[in-house]
């Protein structure tokens, strides 16, 4: 009896956690399907640290950032990209994968270009409403381009575009409300407001939430993920208010405990809120602090009935409190809209596409 050939896949993507966590979410499903999984990222990027926990072979390549603005490194980075292409090509020839799945970020460009040169099929996933530069450079040879937003479909080649949503980690849906309350030390049964500040541009959200505490705490317990080095030490002992710089294993329990959420509008974060059916207020980064993708993401979720939105430039204590109370009082409407969305099975959809294109 002949042996069934091993299915091999290379995952790539990096530069930020948002280019890695959807790949991580796919790993258990790929293992279940019998895939041998490899990861190609940068030598020492965040992707290397995040993948270490998952016991899959990791290979680093040279990378050069793709910039649309003047920087002296624009003269040297193209040579690093060429070196990365050469290293990726050698790795792919050695691994001999059946398919490559790219989550984007500048490290992915040499990998998918090398895959294209070797006639290895590859799939690209775009999280944001408008494709980033790395994915634009990767799309030409892609078999399929997965995306999160109906609006993105119009910006992609019709024969390649697939509306899938973003895979989220299975364990996020397996939390315990009781454990979340224990972790935070809340002592009454008030509803829980979860605030996700994040690391980039979080100061305005963090400060406004803290100004509003006297008006919010009589009605809510508040758990605040405020970002690295952004804790307020003067408020460490305020009853009903629990701060964390960052959480990892506890995140599932904190999500399970949360009744409503205030968050930035990064694509992966809002897809987690959608998958978990958490009524939410999005405060997207403005164009002063980003390329504007969070604003587009937030408006799409608002139009689909999943979210309320506050513009960062209009954020103040009064608007925040009014919107939080309005969201809590109408939360069932948002939960119903999210329940009716067809973007909950992103992992299953993407696994199906991988198997089809591999064959």
C-alpha positions as CSV (number, residue, x, y, z in Angstrom):
1,X,0.0,0.0,0.0
2,X,1.5,3.4,-1.1
3,X,2.1,6.1,1.5
4,X,0.0,9.2,1.3
5,X,2.3,12.1,0.4
6,X,2.8,14.7,3.2
7,X,1.1,18.1,2.5
8,X,3.5,21.0,3.2
9,X,2.6,24.6,3.6
10,X,4.8,27.7,4.2
11,X,3.2,30.5,6.2
12,X,4.7,34.0,5.9
13,X,4.0,37.5,7.3
14,X,5.5,39.8,9.8
15,X,6.6,43.3,10.9
16,X,3.7,43.6,13.3
17,X,1.5,41.3,15.4
18,X,-1.4,41.9,13.0
19,X,0.6,40.2,10.2
20,X,1.2,37.1,12.4
21,X,-1.8,36.3,14.6
22,X,-4.1,35.2,11.8
23,X,-1.4,32.7,10.7
24,X,-1.2,31.5,14.3
25,X,-5.0,31.0,14.3
26,X,-4.7,28.8,11.2
27,X,-2.0,26.5,12.7
28,X,-4.3,24.1,14.7
29,X,-6.7,23.7,11.8
30,X,-3.8,23.0,9.4
31,X,-2.3,20.4,11.8
32,X,-5.7,18.8,12.0
33,X,-5.8,18.6,8.2
34,X,-2.4,16.8,8.3
35,X,-0.2,19.7,7.0
36,X,3.5,19.9,7.7
37,X,3.9,23.6,8.6
38,X,6.9,25.9,8.1
39,X,7.2,29.7,8.8
40,X,9.4,32.2,6.9
41,X,9.8,35.6,8.5
42,X,12.6,38.1,9.3
43,X,15.7,37.2,11.3
44,X,14.6,38.8,14.5
45,X,11.1,40.3,13.9
46,X,8.1,40.0,16.2
47,X,6.9,37.1,14.1
48,X,9.9,35.0,15.3
49,X,9.0,35.6,19.0
50,X,5.3,34.9,18.4
51,X,5.9,31.6,16.4
52,X,8.3,30.2,19.0
53,X,5.4,28.9,21.2
54,X,4.0,26.7,18.4
55,X,6.7,24.2,17.8
56,X,7.0,24.6,14.0
57,X,10.2,25.2,12.0
58,X,11.0,28.9,11.6
59,X,13.4,30.4,9.0
60,X,14.6,34.0,8.9
61,X,15.5,35.9,5.8
62,X,16.8,39.4,5.1
63,X,14.2,42.1,4.8
64,X,13.9,45.6,3.6
65,X,11.1,47.9,4.5
66,X,8.9,49.2,1.6
67,X,8.4,52.9,2.1
68,X,6.4,55.5,0.1
69,X,8.4,58.4,1.7
70,X,12.0,59.5,1.5
71,X,14.4,57.8,3.9
72,X,18.2,57.1,3.4
73,X,17.5,53.4,3.9
74,X,15.5,53.5,0.6
75,X,18.9,53.2,-1.1
76,X,20.1,50.1,0.8
77,X,16.8,48.2,1.5
78,X,16.3,47.1,-2.1
79,X,19.5,45.1,-1.8
80,X,18.2,43.5,1.4
81,X,14.9,42.6,-0.4
82,X,17.0,41.0,-3.2
83,X,19.0,39.0,-0.6
84,X,15.7,38.0,1.0
85,X,14.4,36.8,-2.3
86,X,17.5,34.7,-2.9
87,X,17.3,33.2,0.6
88,X,13.5,32.5,0.3
89,X,14.0,30.8,-3.0
90,X,16.7,28.5,-1.6
91,X,14.4,27.7,1.4
92,X,11.4,27.0,-0.8
93,X,13.5,24.7,-3.0
94,X,14.6,22.8,0.1
95,X,11.2,22.6,1.8
96,X,9.2,21.9,-1.4
97,X,5.9,23.2,-0.1
98,X,2.6,22.5,-1.9
99,X,1.4,26.0,-1.2
100,X,2.4,29.3,0.5
101,X,0.0,31.4,2.6
102,X,0.9,35.1,3.1
103,X,-0.5,37.4,5.7
104,X,1.4,40.4,4.4
105,X,4.0,42.8,5.8
106,X,7.2,43.6,4.0
107,X,8.9,40.2,4.9
108,X,6.3,38.4,2.8
109,X,7.1,40.0,-0.5
110,X,10.4,38.1,-1.2
111,X,8.7,34.9,-0.1
112,X,5.7,35.1,-2.4
113,X,7.9,36.4,-5.3
114,X,10.2,33.4,-4.8
115,X,7.2,31.1,-4.7
116,X,5.9,32.6,-8.0
117,X,9.3,32.1,-9.6
118,X,9.3,28.4,-8.6
119,X,5.7,27.9,-9.7
120,X,4.5,27.2,-6.2
121,X,0.9,28.4,-5.7
122,X,0.4,31.1,-3.1
123,X,-2.6,32.8,-1.4
124,X,-2.6,36.3,0.0
125,X,-4.7,37.6,2.9
126,X,-5.5,41.4,3.2
127,X,-6.9,42.5,6.6
128,X,-7.5,46.1,5.9
129,X,-10.1,47.8,3.7
130,X,-7.5,49.0,1.3
131,X,-4.6,46.8,0.4
132,X,-1.2,47.7,1.9
133,X,1.9,48.2,-0.3
134,X,3.4,44.7,0.5
135,X,0.2,43.0,-0.6
136,X,-0.2,45.1,-3.7
137,X,3.3,43.9,-4.8
138,X,2.3,40.3,-4.0
139,X,-1.1,40.1,-5.7
140,X,-0.1,39.7,-9.3
141,X,0.8,36.0,-9.1
142,X,-1.6,35.0,-6.2
143,X,-4.1,32.3,-6.9
144,X,-6.6,33.8,-4.4
145,X,-6.7,37.1,-2.4
146,X,-8.7,36.8,0.9
147,X,-10.2,39.9,2.5
148,X,-12.3,41.1,5.5
149,X,-14.6,43.8,4.0
150,X,-17.2,43.8,1.3
151,X,-15.8,47.1,0.1
152,X,-12.3,45.6,-0.5
153,X,-13.8,43.2,-3.1
154,X,-14.1,46.1,-5.5
155,X,-10.4,46.9,-5.2
156,X,-9.2,43.4,-6.1
157,X,-9.2,41.3,-9.3
158,X,-12.7,39.8,-9.4
159,X,-11.5,36.3,-10.3
160,X,-9.2,36.2,-7.3
161,X,-11.0,38.0,-4.5
162,X,-12.8,36.0,-1.8
163,X,-14.5,37.6,1.2
164,X,-13.4,35.3,4.1
165,X,-12.9,37.4,7.2
166,X,-9.9,36.9,9.4
167,X,-9.1,33.7,11.3
168,X,-9.1,34.2,15.0
169,X,-7.6,31.9,17.6
170,X,-10.0,29.2,18.8
171,X,-9.1,29.7,22.4
172,X,-10.5,33.2,22.4
173,X,-14.0,31.7,22.4
174,X,-13.2,29.3,25.3
175,X,-13.0,31.8,28.2
176,X,-14.8,31.8,31.5
177,X,-16.7,34.9,32.8
178,X,-16.2,33.7,36.4
179,X,-12.4,33.4,35.8
180,X,-12.3,36.8,34.2
181,X,-14.0,38.3,37.3
182,X,-11.5,36.5,39.6
183,X,-8.5,37.7,37.6
184,X,-9.7,41.3,37.8
185,X,-10.9,41.1,41.4
186,X,-14.3,42.6,40.8
187,X,-16.6,42.2,43.8
188,X,-20.1,43.0,42.5
189,X,-22.2,42.0,39.6
190,X,-22.1,45.3,37.6
191,X,-21.8,44.9,33.8
192,X,-18.2,44.9,32.6
193,X,-16.7,47.5,30.2
194,X,-13.5,46.3,28.5
195,X,-11.2,49.0,27.0
196,X,-8.5,48.0,24.6
197,X,-6.1,50.9,24.2
198,X,-3.2,49.1,22.5
199,X,0.3,50.4,22.0
200,X,0.0,52.7,19.1
201,X,-1.6,56.1,19.6
202,X,-3.5,54.8,22.7
203,X,-2.8,57.8,24.9
204,X,-6.0,59.8,23.9
205,X,-8.2,56.7,24.6
206,X,-6.5,55.9,27.9
207,X,-6.6,59.5,29.2
208,X,-10.3,60.0,28.3
209,X,-11.3,56.7,29.9
210,X,-9.5,57.7,33.1
211,X,-11.1,61.2,33.1
212,X,-14.5,59.5,32.8
213,X,-14.0,57.0,35.6
214,X,-16.1,58.9,38.2
215,X,-19.1,58.8,35.8
216,X,-18.6,55.2,34.6
217,X,-17.7,53.3,37.7
218,X,-21.0,53.7,39.5
219,X,-22.5,51.6,36.6
220,X,-19.7,49.5,35.3
221,X,-16.7,47.5,36.3
222,X,-13.9,48.4,33.9
223,X,-10.9,46.3,32.7
224,X,-8.4,48.4,30.8
225,X,-5.7,47.0,28.5
226,X,-3.7,50.1,28.2
227,X,-0.5,49.2,26.5
228,X,3.1,48.9,27.5
229,X,4.3,51.5,30.1
230,X,0.9,53.2,29.9
231,X,-0.5,52.2,33.4
232,X,-1.6,54.9,35.7
233,X,0.0,54.1,39.0
234,X,-2.3,56.6,40.8
235,X,-5.3,54.5,40.0
236,X,-4.0,51.0,40.8
237,X,-6.3,50.7,43.9
238,X,-9.5,52.3,42.5
239,X,-12.3,49.7,43.2
240,X,-13.9,48.3,40.0
241,X,-11.1,49.5,37.8
242,X,-8.4,47.0,36.7
243,X,-5.5,47.9,34.5
244,X,-3.1,45.6,32.5
245,X,-0.3,46.6,30.2
246,X,-0.8,43.4,28.2
247,X,-2.5,40.1,28.7
248,X,-1.9,36.7,26.9
249,X,-3.5,33.6,28.4
250,X,-6.0,35.7,30.4
251,X,-7.4,37.4,27.3
252,X,-10.0,34.7,26.6
253,X,-11.4,35.0,30.2
254,X,-11.5,38.8,30.0
255,X,-13.3,38.7,26.7
256,X,-15.8,36.2,28.2
257,X,-16.5,38.6,31.1
258,X,-16.9,41.7,28.9
259,X,-20.4,43.0,28.2
260,X,-19.3,45.8,25.9
261,X,-15.9,46.9,24.5
262,X,-14.2,50.1,23.6
263,X,-11.3,49.6,21.1
264,X,-9.1,50.9,18.4
265,X,-10.1,49.7,14.9
266,X,-7.2,47.5,13.8
267,X,-8.5,44.8,11.4
268,X,-7.6,41.8,13.5
269,X,-9.0,43.4,16.7
270,X,-12.4,44.2,15.2
271,X,-12.7,40.7,13.6
272,X,-12.1,39.2,17.1
273,X,-15.0,41.4,18.4
274,X,-17.2,40.3,15.5
275,X,-16.4,36.6,16.0
276,X,-17.1,36.9,19.8
277,X,-20.3,39.0,19.2
278,X,-19.1,41.8,21.5
279,X,-21.0,45.0,21.2
280,X,-18.3,47.7,20.7
281,X,-17.4,51.3,20.2
282,X,-14.5,51.8,17.8
283,X,-12.2,54.8,18.1
284,X,-10.0,54.6,15.0
285,X,-6.6,56.1,14.7
286,X,-6.8,59.3,12.6
287,X,-4.9,59.9,9.4
288,X,-2.4,62.0,11.4
289,X,-1.2,58.7,13.1
290,X,-1.8,56.1,10.4
291,X,-2.5,55.7,6.7
292,X,-6.3,55.9,7.5
293,X,-7.1,52.2,7.3
294,X,-8.6,52.1,10.8
295,X,-11.1,54.9,9.9
296,X,-12.2,52.9,6.8
297,X,-12.4,49.7,8.9
298,X,-14.5,51.3,11.5
299,X,-16.9,52.9,9.1
300,X,-17.5,49.6,7.3
301,X,-18.3,47.9,10.7
302,X,-20.6,50.8,11.5
303,X,-22.5,50.5,8.2
304,X,-22.9,46.8,8.7
305,X,-24.4,47.4,12.1
306,X,-21.6,45.8,14.1
307,X,-20.2,48.9,15.8
308,X,-20.6,52.4,17.0
309,X,-17.8,54.8,16.1
310,X,-16.3,57.9,17.7
311,X,-13.8,59.9,15.7
312,X,-10.5,60.3,17.6
313,X,-10.4,64.0,16.9
314,X,-13.9,64.4,18.6
315,X,-13.2,62.2,21.5
316,X,-13.9,63.7,24.9
317,X,-15.3,62.6,28.3
318,X,-18.9,63.6,27.5
319,X,-19.0,61.9,24.1
320,X,-17.4,58.7,25.4
321,X,-19.8,58.4,28.4
322,X,-22.9,59.1,26.3
323,X,-21.9,56.6,23.6
324,X,-21.0,53.9,26.2
325,X,-24.5,54.2,27.8
326,X,-26.2,54.2,24.4
327,X,-24.3,51.1,23.3
328,X,-25.1,49.2,26.6
329,X,-28.8,50.0,26.3
330,X,-29.0,48.9,22.7
331,X,-26.4,46.0,22.8
332,X,-28.8,43.3,21.7
333,X,-29.2,45.0,18.4
334,X,-25.5,44.9,17.7
335,X,-25.2,41.3,18.9
336,X,-28.0,40.3,16.5
337,X,-26.3,42.0,13.6
338,X,-23.0,40.3,14.3
339,X,-24.7,36.9,14.8
340,X,-26.2,37.3,11.2
341,X,-22.8,38.0,9.7
342,X,-21.3,35.3,7.4
343,X,-17.7,36.1,8.3
344,X,-17.5,33.8,11.4
345,X,-16.1,30.8,9.7
346,X,-12.9,32.4,8.3
347,X,-10.6,29.6,9.3
348,X,-12.8,26.9,7.7
349,X,-13.2,29.0,4.5
350,X,-9.4,29.7,4.2
351,X,-8.5,26.0,4.8
352,X,-10.9,25.0,2.1
353,X,-9.3,27.6,-0.3
354,X,-5.8,26.4,0.6
355,X,-6.8,22.7,-0.2
356,X,-8.5,23.7,-3.5
357,X,-5.6,25.8,-4.8
358,X,-3.0,23.3,-3.6
359,X,-4.7,20.6,-5.7
